[in-house]
Amino acid sequence: PRPKTRREDLFNRDEELKFLSEALNYASIIAITGLRCTGKISFMKLALVESDCPYISLEKLS
């Protein structure tokens, strides 16, 4: 499945999104870990879009 791009597509992640959005303002490096196919990329992308923070994606580098 493709990563989700809308907040309403992520279920029960409001508290985590709030926490990550606040952390993006203070931390220089943030790691998101978890099992495969649990929505880590969707979660990260949505938080970055909503926070309007600059970031570098290494997703397409090989």
MDTraj code that builds the backbone (N, CA, C; nanometers):
import mdtraj as md
import numpy as np

residues = "PRO ARG PRO LYS THR ARG ARG GLU ASP LEU PHE ASN ARG ASP GLU GLU LEU LYS PHE LEU SER GLU ALA LEU ASN TYR ALA SER ILE ILE ALA ILE THR GLY LEU ARG CYS THR GLY LYS ILE SER PHE MET LYS LEU ALA LEU VAL GLU SER ASP CYS PRO TYR ILE SER LEU GLU LYS LEU SER".split()
xyz = np.array([
    [0.0825, -0.1204, 0.0000],
    [0.0000, 0.0000, 0.0000],
    [0.0866, 0.1263, 0.0000],
    [0.0338, 0.2309, -0.0579],
    [0.1057, 0.3591, -0.0630],
    [0.0877, 0.4343, 0.0692],
    [0.1853, 0.5200, 0.1018],
    [0.1715, 0.6001, 0.2242],
    [0.0482, 0.6903, 0.2194],
    [-0.0139, 0.7074, 0.3334],
    [-0.1307, 0.7952, 0.3453],
    [-0.0844, 0.9406, 0.3438],
    [-0.1695, 1.0288, 0.2940],
    [-0.1319, 1.1697, 0.2858],
    [-0.2294, 1.2617, 0.3593],
    [-0.3373, 1.2049, 0.4131],
    [-0.4365, 1.2874, 0.4831],
    [-0.4479, 1.2429, 0.6282],
    [-0.4682, 1.3393, 0.7162],
    [-0.4799, 1.3097, 0.8593],
    [-0.5927, 1.2103, 0.8873],
    [-0.7038, 1.2250, 0.8179],
    [-0.8175, 1.1354, 0.8443],
    [-0.7903, 0.9909, 0.8028],
    [-0.6843, 0.9677, 0.7247],
    [-0.6484, 0.8312, 0.6863],
    [-0.5663, 0.7596, 0.7937],
    [-0.5114, 0.8356, 0.8873],
    [-0.4349, 0.7761, 0.9972],
    [-0.5269, 0.7652, 1.1181],
    [-0.5384, 0.6472, 1.1722],
    [-0.6313, 0.6235, 1.2820],
    [-0.5605, 0.6296, 1.4171],
    [-0.6210, 0.7021, 1.5112],
    [-0.5713, 0.7099, 1.6492],
    [-0.4268, 0.7573, 1.6578],
    [-0.3896, 0.8553, 1.5785],
    [-0.2528, 0.9073, 1.5812],
    [-0.2468, 1.0549, 1.6188],
    [-0.3561, 1.1122, 1.6663],
    [-0.3586, 1.2552, 1.6969],
    [-0.2572, 1.2937, 1.8045],
    [-0.2505, 1.2174, 1.9126],
    [-0.1555, 1.2486, 2.0202],
    [-0.0119, 1.2360, 1.9710],
    [0.0161, 1.1302, 1.8947],
    [0.1513, 1.1105, 1.8433],
    [0.1901, 1.2206, 1.7452],
    [0.0958, 1.2633, 1.6610],
    [0.1234, 1.3720, 1.5666],
    [0.1530, 1.5019, 1.6406],
    [0.0792, 1.5280, 1.7468],
    [0.1032, 1.6486, 1.8262],
    [0.2426, 1.6432, 1.8890],
    [0.2774, 1.5289, 1.9451],
    [0.4082, 1.5120, 2.0079],
    [0.5206, 1.5295, 1.9060],
    [0.5066, 1.4672, 1.7892],
    [0.6101, 1.4770, 1.6862],
    [0.6211, 1.6192, 1.6325],
    [0.5100, 1.6856, 1.6124],
    [0.5125, 1.8236, 1.5633],
    [0.5864, 1.9146, 1.6606],
    [0.5656, 1.8942, 1.7900],
    [0.6371, 1.9731, 1.8903],
    [0.7854, 1.9376, 1.8913],
    [0.8166, 1.8096, 1.8782],
    [0.9565, 1.7653, 1.8786],
    [1.0328, 1.8188, 1.7580],
    [0.9654, 1.8341, 1.6455],
    [1.0319, 1.8850, 1.5252],
    [1.0864, 2.0261, 1.5457],
    [1.0292, 2.1010, 1.6365],
    [1.0762, 2.2368, 1.6641],
    [1.2020, 2.2400, 1.7497],
    [1.2331, 2.1299, 1.8199],
    [1.3432, 2.1314, 1.9156],
    [1.4540, 2.0314, 1.8854],
    [1.4232, 1.9210, 1.8217],
    [1.5225, 1.8159, 1.8000],
    [1.5885, 1.8303, 1.6635],
    [1.7174, 1.7979, 1.6573],
    [1.7857, 1.8037, 1.5281],
    [1.7739, 1.6709, 1.4535],
    [1.7582, 1.5618, 1.5274],
    [1.7410, 1.4296, 1.4661],
    [1.6265, 1.3583, 1.5372],
    [1.5371, 1.3004, 1.4588],
    [1.4252, 1.2240, 1.5139],
    [1.4205, 1.0904, 1.4413],
    [1.4118, 0.9816, 1.5161],
    [1.4005, 0.8484, 1.4572],
    [1.2618, 0.7933, 1.4876],
    [1.1981, 0.7387, 1.3853],
    [1.0678, 0.6744, 1.4018],
    [1.0894, 0.5267, 1.3733],
    [1.0673, 0.4436, 1.4730],
    [1.0909, 0.3006, 1.4578],
    [0.9614, 0.2232, 1.4794],
    [0.9580, 0.1021, 1.4279],
    [0.8410, 0.0171, 1.4462],
    [0.8401, -0.0968, 1.3466],
    [0.7429, -0.1814, 1.3598],
    [0.7286, -0.2953, 1.2702],
    [0.6956, -0.2491, 1.1291],
    [0.7197, -0.3365, 1.0327],
    [0.6881, -0.3073, 0.8934],
    [0.5381, -0.2861, 0.8758],
    [0.5044, -0.1982, 0.7824],
    [0.3643, -0.1743, 0.7427],
    [0.2760, -0.1247, 0.8573],
    [0.3330, -0.0430, 0.9453],
    [0.2523, 0.0128, 1.0540],
    [0.2255, 0.1615, 1.0359],
    [0.2704, 0.2194, 0.9243],
    [0.2396, 0.3585, 0.8941],
    [0.3460, 0.4591, 0.9336],
    [0.4700, 0.4153, 0.9511],
    [0.5761, 0.5071, 0.9924],
    [0.5993, 0.6174, 0.8902],
    [0.6066, 0.5831, 0.7633],
    [0.6312, 0.6831, 0.6587],
    [0.5116, 0.7768, 0.6461],
    [0.3919, 0.7233, 0.6483],
    [0.2720, 0.8078, 0.6419],
    [0.2696, 0.9052, 0.7588],
    [0.2985, 0.8552, 0.8769],
    [0.3007, 0.9356, 0.9984],
    [0.4037, 1.0471, 0.9873],
    [0.5248, 1.0118, 0.9430],
    [0.6322, 1.1093, 0.9307],
    [0.5998, 1.2161, 0.8266],
    [0.5529, 1.1742, 0.7104],
    [0.5226, 1.2697, 0.6035],
    [0.4121, 1.3662, 0.6448],
    [0.3093, 1.3158, 0.7075],
    [0.2000, 1.4025, 0.7506],
    [0.2477, 1.5027, 0.8558],
    [0.3273, 1.4559, 0.9502],
    [0.3793, 1.5462, 1.0535],
    [0.4662, 1.6549, 0.9918],
    [0.5485, 1.6199, 0.8944],
    [0.6343, 1.7194, 0.8299],
    [0.5530, 1.8213, 0.7512],
    [0.4525, 1.7752, 0.6798],
    [0.3684, 1.8665, 0.6024],
    [0.2937, 1.9618, 0.6957],
    [0.2383, 1.9088, 0.8026],
    [0.1616, 1.9918, 0.8952],
    [0.2490, 2.0887, 0.9742],
    [0.3737, 2.0509, 1.0001],
    [0.4613, 2.1377, 1.0794],
    [0.5284, 2.2442, 0.9946],
    [0.5357, 2.2233, 0.8650],
    [0.5992, 2.3175, 0.7732],
    [0.7484, 2.3345, 0.8029],
    [0.8102, 2.2311, 0.8609],
    [0.9538, 2.2337, 0.8899],
    [1.0323, 2.1903, 0.7667],
    [1.1507, 2.2466, 0.7473],
    [1.2348, 2.1995, 0.6364],
    [1.2885, 2.0600, 0.6685],
    [1.3037, 1.9770, 0.5667],
    [1.3569, 1.8426, 0.5878],
    [1.4219, 1.7924, 0.4597],
    [1.5039, 1.6912, 0.4736],
    [1.5678, 1.6254, 0.3601],
    [1.5209, 1.4811, 0.3604],
    [1.4648, 1.4365, 0.2506],
    [1.4185, 1.2985, 0.2386],
    [1.5267, 1.2148, 0.1720],
    [1.5606, 1.1034, 0.2327],
    [1.6574, 1.0096, 0.1764],
    [1.5865, 0.8899, 0.1153],
    [1.4578, 0.9008, 0.0991],
    [1.3729, 0.7900, 0.0569],
    [1.4129, 0.7310, -0.0781],
    [1.4479, 0.8134, -0.1753],
    [1.4732, 0.7624, -0.3097],
    [1.6210, 0.7432, -0.3408],
    [1.7070, 0.7571, -0.2412],
    [1.8495, 0.7340, -0.2623],
    [1.8778, 0.5851, -0.2559],
    [1.9680, 0.5401, -0.3400],
    [2.0014, 0.3970, -0.3350],
    [2.1450, 0.3759, -0.2948],
])
top = md.Topology()
chain = top.add_chain()
for i, resn in enumerate(residues, 1):
    res = top.add_residue(resn, chain, resSeq=i)
    for name in ("N", "CA", "C"):
        top.add_atom(name, md.element.get_by_symbol(name[0]), res)
traj = md.Trajectory(xyz[None], top)
